[in-house]
Amino acid sequence: MMISGLVQILLFQSLGELVSKFALPTLPGPVIGLVLLIIWLVLRKGINHELAMVADGFSQYLGLLFVPAAVGMVLFLPQLKANALAIVSALVASVILTIATSAVVVRFLSAKPKEAEQ
């Protein structure tokens, strides 16, 4: 049962890689594949049981993806300490910029059209 869901995921990732290779080289293939999968699921108006089982299985072990990042943090700790001020400054600036950009986008998208004067 899970094989069918895994094949669906790999199929859309492969399609994304092909689109990335030949049409949109600036976007990563897995991202394009994920967008294609979402579009396919919206058109089908739901997720089939096999795909849901695979997604649940993946989400149970999502925490393992943070292990390499944690090892990298420990490995490069001296460089991180040496550049701590620059790193913290960049993080704070990017958070502020992200919040401001999000606020502008939300304000733009939620602007109510002006009612016609009668």
C-alpha positions in Angstrom: 0.0 0.0 0.0 2.7 2.5 0.9 4.6 1.7 -2.3 1.9 3.4 -4.3 2.1 6.6 -2.2 5.9 6.6 -2.4 5.7 6.2 -6.1 3.4 9.2 -6.4 5.8 11.4 -4.4 8.8 10.2 -6.4 6.9 10.7 -9.7 6.1 14.3 -8.8 9.6 15.0 -7.7 10.9 13.6 -11.0 8.5 15.7 -12.9 9.7 18.7 -10.9 13.3 17.8 -11.8 12.5 17.6 -15.5 10.7 21.0 -15.4 13.6 22.5 -13.5 16.1 21.0 -16.0 14.4 22.2 -19.2 12.1 25.1 -18.3 12.8 26.7 -15.0 16.5 26.2 -14.1 16.4 28.8 -11.3 13.9 26.8 -9.2 14.8 23.5 -7.5 13.2 20.4 -8.9 11.7 19.2 -5.6 10.0 22.5 -5.0 8.5 22.4 -8.5 7.5 18.8 -7.8 5.8 19.8 -4.5 3.8 22.5 -6.3 2.8 20.1 -9.0 1.7 17.6 -6.3 -0.3 20.2 -4.5 -2.0 21.3 -7.7 -2.8 17.6 -8.5 -4.3 17.1 -5.0 -6.4 20.2 -5.3 -7.7 19.1 -8.7 -8.5 15.6 -7.2 -10.1 17.4 -4.1 -8.4 15.2 -1.6 -5.5 12.9 -0.6 -5.7 9.2 -1.3 -5.1 6.8 1.6 -1.7 5.5 0.3 -0.3 9.0 0.0 -1.6 9.9 3.5 0.1 6.9 5.0 3.5 7.8 3.4 3.1 11.4 4.6 2.3 10.3 8.1 5.3 8.0 8.1 7.6 10.8 6.9 6.3 13.3 9.5 7.0 10.9 12.3 10.7 11.0 11.6 11.0 14.7 10.5 13.1 15.5 13.6 16.0 13.4 12.2 16.5 16.1 9.6 17.8 18.4 12.3 20.7 16.1 13.3 23.0 17.1 10.5 22.4 20.8 11.2 23.2 20.3 14.9 26.4 18.4 14.0 27.4 21.3 11.7 26.8 23.8 14.6 29.1 21.9 16.9 31.7 21.4 14.2 31.9 25.1 13.2 31.5 26.5 16.7 34.8 28.4 16.7 33.9 30.1 13.4 30.4 30.9 14.8 31.8 32.4 17.9 34.3 34.5 15.9 31.5 35.9 13.7 28.7 36.0 16.3 28.0 39.8 16.0 27.6 39.6 12.2 25.5 36.5 12.4 23.2 37.9 15.1 22.9 41.2 13.2 22.0 39.5 10.0 19.4 37.3 11.8 17.8 40.3 13.5 17.7 42.4 10.3 16.2 39.5 8.3 13.5 38.9 10.9 12.6 42.6 10.9 12.6 42.7 7.1 10.5 39.6 6.9 7.9 40.9 9.3 7.7 44.3 7.5 7.4 42.6 4.1 4.7 40.3 5.4 2.8 43.2 6.9 2.9 45.1 3.5 1.8 42.0 1.6 -1.1 41.3 4.0 -2.2 45.0 3.9 -2.1 44.9 0.1 -4.0 41.6 -0.2 -6.6 42.5 2.4 -7.4 45.9 1.0 -11.1 46.1 0.4 -12.2 47.5 -2.9 -13.7 50.9 -2.7 -17.5 50.8 -2.9 -19.0 52.6 -5.8 -20.5 56.0 -4.8 -24.2 56.2 -5.3 
